[in-house]
Amino acid sequence: MKTRLIAVVVLSFLLSACVPTIGGSSPGLAKDEFKKGAYAVGFPAVPFYKNSKVMESYGYQGKFGSVSVTNDEISKVTKFFEESLKPLGWDYSVHQNSATSYEYSISNAKQQGSIIINTTVDGKKTGITISIAPR
């Protein structure tokens, strides 16, 4: 039992270095742009849900936003963000707006924003909306 616990803790630390991210966290250097199907240049280093498809994103005067969609259930997506924000240096609080909508208020030393996770209108997919601005 003790060996399993140690193995889980060690594995957790090793995997925390593998959290996927978006962008390179240099918002002031990006040119202003709108992209379909990809992240704008300079998009901040926030957790990227790997099973999602980016619909569109923007970067404008140090402000960034994106919309993506996944077939995964909302509970799986929210669990991912709860486990991935802190290792990337984001403080957060989460508010459940309804059974199908969660809003994360996020911040770090240089940026603040929100991540909204909700069920899409068709009730079959989960949408992820990210918006980030300088502090």
PyRosetta script that sets phi, psi and omega in degrees:
from pyrosetta import init, pose_from_sequence

init()
pose = pose_from_sequence("MKTRLIAVVVLSFLLSACVPTIGGSSPGLAKDEFKKGAYAVGFPAVPFYKNSKVMESYGYQGKFGSVSVTNDEISKVTKFFEESLKPLGWDYSVHQNSATSYEYSISNAKQQGSIIINTTVDGKKTGITISIAPR")
pose.set_psi(1, -46.6)
pose.set_omega(1, -180.0)
pose.set_phi(2, -63.7)
pose.set_psi(2, -37.7)
pose.set_omega(2, 179.2)
pose.set_phi(3, -65.0)
pose.set_psi(3, -40.9)
pose.set_omega(3, 178.5)
pose.set_phi(4, -63.4)
pose.set_psi(4, -42.7)
pose.set_omega(4, 179.5)
pose.set_phi(5, -61.9)
pose.set_psi(5, -44.8)
pose.set_omega(5, 178.4)
pose.set_phi(6, -62.9)
pose.set_psi(6, -42.3)
pose.set_omega(6, 179.5)
pose.set_phi(7, -62.3)
pose.set_psi(7, -40.2)
pose.set_omega(7, 179.1)
pose.set_phi(8, -65.5)
pose.set_psi(8, -43.3)
pose.set_omega(8, -179.8)
pose.set_phi(9, -64.3)
pose.set_psi(9, -46.3)
pose.set_omega(9, 179.6)
pose.set_phi(10, -62.7)
pose.set_psi(10, -44.6)
pose.set_omega(10, 179.2)
pose.set_phi(11, -62.0)
pose.set_psi(11, -38.0)
pose.set_omega(11, 178.0)
pose.set_phi(12, -60.4)
pose.set_psi(12, -44.9)
pose.set_omega(12, 179.3)
pose.set_phi(13, -65.5)
pose.set_psi(13, -41.2)
pose.set_omega(13, 179.3)
pose.set_phi(14, -64.2)
pose.set_psi(14, -43.7)
pose.set_omega(14, -178.2)
pose.set_phi(15, -72.8)
pose.set_psi(15, -25.1)
pose.set_omega(15, -179.9)
pose.set_phi(16, -63.1)
pose.set_psi(16, -24.7)
pose.set_omega(16, 176.7)
pose.set_phi(17, -77.0)
pose.set_psi(17, -9.6)
pose.set_omega(17, -177.5)
pose.set_phi(18, -102.3)
pose.set_psi(18, 12.4)
pose.set_omega(18, -179.0)
pose.set_phi(19, -66.2)
pose.set_psi(19, 121.2)
pose.set_omega(19, -179.2)
pose.set_phi(20, -69.3)
pose.set_psi(20, 147.2)
pose.set_omega(20, -179.3)
pose.set_phi(21, -131.1)
pose.set_psi(21, 163.9)
pose.set_omega(21, 173.7)
pose.set_phi(22, -103.4)
pose.set_psi(22, 140.1)
pose.set_omega(22, 168.4)
pose.set_phi(23, 66.7)
pose.set_psi(23, -171.9)
pose.set_omega(23, -174.9)
pose.set_phi(24, -121.6)
pose.set_psi(24, 13.5)
pose.set_omega(24, 176.1)
pose.set_phi(25, 57.5)
pose.set_psi(25, 39.4)
pose.set_omega(25, 175.4)
pose.set_phi(26, -127.7)
pose.set_psi(26, 67.1)
pose.set_omega(26, -171.6)
pose.set_phi(27, -62.8)
pose.set_psi(27, -29.0)
pose.set_omega(27, -176.9)
pose.set_phi(28, -72.0)
pose.set_psi(28, -17.2)
pose.set_omega(28, -175.2)
pose.set_phi(29, -95.9)
pose.set_psi(29, -8.5)
pose.set_omega(29, -175.8)
pose.set_phi(30, -78.7)
pose.set_psi(30, 146.7)
pose.set_omega(30, 173.8)
pose.set_phi(31, -81.5)
pose.set_psi(31, 158.1)
pose.set_omega(31, 179.8)
pose.set_phi(32, -74.0)
pose.set_psi(32, 130.2)
pose.set_omega(32, -178.4)
pose.set_phi(33, -161.8)
pose.set_psi(33, 162.0)
pose.set_omega(33, 174.3)
pose.set_phi(34, -126.6)
pose.set_psi(34, 131.9)
pose.set_omega(34, -179.1)
pose.set_phi(35, -129.6)
pose.set_psi(35, 138.5)
pose.set_omega(35, 171.3)
pose.set_phi(36, -98.8)
pose.set_psi(36, 132.0)
pose.set_omega(36, 175.7)
pose.set_phi(37, 76.7)
pose.set_psi(37, 8.1)
pose.set_omega(37, -179.2)
pose.set_phi(38, -156.3)
pose.set_psi(38, 169.4)
pose.set_omega(38, 177.8)
pose.set_phi(39, -90.5)
pose.set_psi(39, 142.0)
pose.set_omega(39, 177.7)
pose.set_phi(40, -62.6)
pose.set_psi(40, 149.6)
pose.set_omega(40, 177.3)
pose.set_phi(41, -57.3)
pose.set_psi(41, 133.6)
pose.set_omega(41, 177.7)
pose.set_phi(42, 83.4)
pose.set_psi(42, 9.2)
pose.set_omega(42, -179.4)
pose.set_phi(43, -55.0)
pose.set_psi(43, 134.4)
pose.set_omega(43, -176.8)
pose.set_phi(44, -59.2)
pose.set_psi(44, 155.9)
pose.set_omega(44, 179.8)
pose.set_phi(45, -76.4)
pose.set_psi(45, 87.7)
pose.set_omega(45, 174.8)
pose.set_phi(46, -117.5)
pose.set_psi(46, 160.8)
pose.set_omega(46, 179.5)
pose.set_phi(47, -60.7)
pose.set_psi(47, 138.4)
pose.set_omega(47, 177.4)
pose.set_phi(48, -110.8)
pose.set_psi(48, 121.9)
pose.set_omega(48, 179.4)
pose.set_phi(49, -79.0)
pose.set_psi(49, 109.9)
pose.set_omega(49, -169.2)
pose.set_phi(50, -63.6)
pose.set_psi(50, -24.8)
pose.set_omega(50, -179.8)
pose.set_phi(51, -89.6)
pose.set_psi(51, 15.9)
pose.set_omega(51, -178.8)
pose.set_phi(52, -106.8)
pose.set_psi(52, 157.4)
pose.set_omega(52, 176.9)
pose.set_phi(53, -110.8)
pose.set_psi(53, 124.9)
pose.set_omega(53, 178.9)
pose.set_phi(54, -73.6)
pose.set_psi(54, 123.8)
pose.set_omega(54, 177.4)
pose.set_phi(55, -86.4)
pose.set_psi(55, -47.6)
pose.set_omega(55, 178.9)
pose.set_phi(56, -163.7)
pose.set_psi(56, 162.6)
pose.set_omega(56, 176.5)
pose.set_phi(57, -154.1)
pose.set_psi(57, 166.1)
pose.set_omega(57, 176.7)
pose.set_phi(58, -146.0)
pose.set_psi(58, 157.2)
pose.set_omega(58, 170.9)
pose.set_phi(59, -138.9)
pose.set_psi(59, 122.7)
pose.set_omega(59, -176.6)
pose.set_phi(60, -148.3)
pose.set_psi(60, 116.6)
pose.set_omega(60, 177.9)
pose.set_phi(61, 48.9)
pose.set_psi(61, 46.6)
pose.set_omega(61, 177.9)
pose.set_phi(62, 81.3)
pose.set_psi(62, 0.5)
pose.set_omega(62, 177.0)
pose.set_phi(63, -106.0)
pose.set_psi(63, 141.7)
pose.set_omega(63, -176.5)
pose.set_phi(64, -134.7)
pose.set_psi(64, 153.3)
pose.set_omega(64, 176.5)
pose.set_phi(65, -156.7)
pose.set_psi(65, 156.1)
pose.set_omega(65, 177.5)
pose.set_phi(66, -153.6)
pose.set_psi(66, 156.6)
pose.set_omega(66, 174.5)
pose.set_phi(67, -131.2)
pose.set_psi(67, 128.9)
pose.set_omega(67, 176.5)
pose.set_phi(68, -138.1)
pose.set_psi(68, 163.9)
pose.set_omega(68, -175.9)
pose.set_phi(69, -136.9)
pose.set_psi(69, 145.5)
pose.set_omega(69, 176.4)
pose.set_phi(70, -138.0)
pose.set_psi(70, 156.4)
pose.set_omega(70, 174.6)
pose.set_phi(71, -84.6)
pose.set_psi(71, -7.8)
pose.set_omega(71, -178.4)
pose.set_phi(72, -71.6)
pose.set_psi(72, 154.7)
pose.set_omega(72, 179.8)
pose.set_phi(73, -68.5)
pose.set_psi(73, 151.7)
pose.set_omega(73, -177.2)
pose.set_phi(74, -59.0)
pose.set_psi(74, -35.3)
pose.set_omega(74, -179.4)
pose.set_phi(75, -65.0)
pose.set_psi(75, -36.3)
pose.set_omega(75, 178.5)
pose.set_phi(76, -68.3)
pose.set_psi(76, -39.4)
pose.set_omega(76, -179.3)
pose.set_phi(77, -68.9)
pose.set_psi(77, -45.6)
pose.set_omega(77, 180.0)
pose.set_phi(78, -64.1)
pose.set_psi(78, -38.3)
pose.set_omega(78, 177.7)
pose.set_phi(79, -61.7)
pose.set_psi(79, -41.3)
pose.set_omega(79, 178.3)
pose.set_phi(80, -58.7)
pose.set_psi(80, -48.1)
pose.set_omega(80, -178.4)
pose.set_phi(81, -66.3)
pose.set_psi(81, -37.4)
pose.set_omega(81, 178.5)
pose.set_phi(82, -63.9)
pose.set_psi(82, -31.3)
pose.set_omega(82, 179.8)
pose.set_phi(83, -87.3)
pose.set_psi(83, -19.2)
pose.set_omega(83, -170.7)
pose.set_phi(84, -104.8)
pose.set_psi(84, -21.3)
pose.set_omega(84, -175.7)
pose.set_phi(85, -68.5)
pose.set_psi(85, -50.7)
pose.set_omega(85, -177.5)
pose.set_phi(86, -58.6)
pose.set_psi(86, -46.5)
pose.set_omega(86, -179.8)
pose.set_phi(87, -59.7)
pose.set_psi(87, -22.6)
pose.set_omega(87, 178.5)
pose.set_phi(88, -95.1)
pose.set_psi(88, 9.0)
pose.set_omega(88, 174.5)
pose.set_phi(89, 88.2)
pose.set_psi(89, 14.4)
pose.set_omega(89, 179.6)
pose.set_phi(90, -97.8)
pose.set_psi(90, 129.5)
pose.set_omega(90, 167.7)
pose.set_phi(91, -86.4)
pose.set_psi(91, 149.1)
pose.set_omega(91, -178.9)
pose.set_phi(92, -153.2)
pose.set_psi(92, 158.1)
pose.set_omega(92, 167.2)
pose.set_phi(93, -133.2)
pose.set_psi(93, 150.0)
pose.set_omega(93, -177.5)
pose.set_phi(94, -124.3)
pose.set_psi(94, 140.0)
pose.set_omega(94, 178.2)
pose.set_phi(95, -126.8)
pose.set_psi(95, 125.9)
pose.set_omega(95, 176.7)
pose.set_phi(96, -88.2)
pose.set_psi(96, 108.4)
pose.set_omega(96, -178.9)
pose.set_phi(97, -75.0)
pose.set_psi(97, -32.3)
pose.set_omega(97, 177.4)
pose.set_phi(98, -162.1)
pose.set_psi(98, -176.1)
pose.set_omega(98, 179.5)
pose.set_phi(99, -65.1)
pose.set_psi(99, -19.8)
pose.set_omega(99, -176.8)
pose.set_phi(100, -122.4)
pose.set_psi(100, 21.9)
pose.set_omega(100, -178.7)
pose.set_phi(101, -150.5)
pose.set_psi(101, 125.7)
pose.set_omega(101, 178.2)
pose.set_phi(102, -126.9)
pose.set_psi(102, 142.4)
pose.set_omega(102, 177.9)
pose.set_phi(103, -127.7)
pose.set_psi(103, 121.2)
pose.set_omega(103, 176.6)
pose.set_phi(104, -98.9)
pose.set_psi(104, 124.1)
pose.set_omega(104, 170.1)
pose.set_phi(105, -94.0)
pose.set_psi(105, 121.5)
pose.set_omega(105, -174.5)
pose.set_phi(106, -122.1)
pose.set_psi(106, 152.1)
pose.set_omega(106, 176.4)
pose.set_phi(107, -159.4)
pose.set_psi(107, 153.8)
pose.set_omega(107, 170.0)
pose.set_phi(108, -139.6)
pose.set_psi(108, -166.4)
pose.set_omega(108, -175.2)
pose.set_phi(109, -62.8)
pose.set_psi(109, -29.0)
pose.set_omega(109, -173.4)
pose.set_phi(110, -115.5)
pose.set_psi(110, -18.7)
pose.set_omega(110, -172.6)
pose.set_phi(111, -136.7)
pose.set_psi(111, 162.3)
pose.set_omega(111, 174.5)
pose.set_phi(112, -146.6)
pose.set_psi(112, 160.5)
pose.set_omega(112, 179.5)
pose.set_phi(113, 173.7)
pose.set_psi(113, -156.9)
pose.set_omega(113, -179.3)
pose.set_phi(114, -147.1)
pose.set_psi(114, 155.2)
pose.set_omega(114, 172.2)
pose.set_phi(115, -127.5)
pose.set_psi(115, 119.2)
pose.set_omega(115, 179.6)
pose.set_phi(116, -109.2)
pose.set_psi(116, 126.6)
pose.set_omega(116, 179.5)
pose.set_phi(117, -119.9)
pose.set_psi(117, 122.0)
pose.set_omega(117, -179.7)
pose.set_phi(118, -149.6)
pose.set_psi(118, 164.3)
pose.set_omega(118, 176.1)
pose.set_phi(119, -76.3)
pose.set_psi(119, 137.1)
pose.set_omega(119, -179.6)
pose.set_phi(120, -70.2)
pose.set_psi(120, 166.9)
pose.set_omega(120, -175.5)
pose.set_phi(121, -56.0)
pose.set_psi(121, -36.5)
pose.set_omega(121, -179.2)
pose.set_phi(122, -74.0)
pose.set_psi(122, -9.0)
pose.set_omega(122, 178.3)
pose.set_phi(123, 74.9)
pose.set_psi(123, 6.9)
pose.set_omega(123, -175.1)
pose.set_phi(124, -107.9)
pose.set_psi(124, -18.1)
pose.set_omega(124, -176.0)
pose.set_phi(125, -127.7)
pose.set_psi(125, 170.3)
pose.set_omega(125, 176.9)
pose.set_phi(126, -116.5)
pose.set_psi(126, 128.6)
pose.set_omega(126, 178.4)
pose.set_phi(127, -99.5)
pose.set_psi(127, 144.6)
pose.set_omega(127, 179.7)
pose.set_phi(128, -127.2)
pose.set_psi(128, 117.0)
pose.set_omega(128, 179.4)
pose.set_phi(129, -116.0)
pose.set_psi(129, 123.4)
pose.set_omega(129, -178.6)
pose.set_phi(130, -117.5)
pose.set_psi(130, 133.2)
pose.set_omega(130, 172.3)
pose.set_phi(131, -136.1)
pose.set_psi(131, 132.6)
pose.set_omega(131, -175.1)
pose.set_phi(132, -134.8)
pose.set_psi(132, 139.2)
pose.set_omega(132, 177.2)
pose.set_phi(133, -140.9)
pose.set_psi(133, 157.8)
pose.set_omega(133, 175.8)
pose.set_phi(134, -63.6)
pose.set_psi(134, 153.6)
pose.set_omega(134, 176.1)
pose.set_phi(135, -78.0)
pose.dump_pdb("model.pdb")
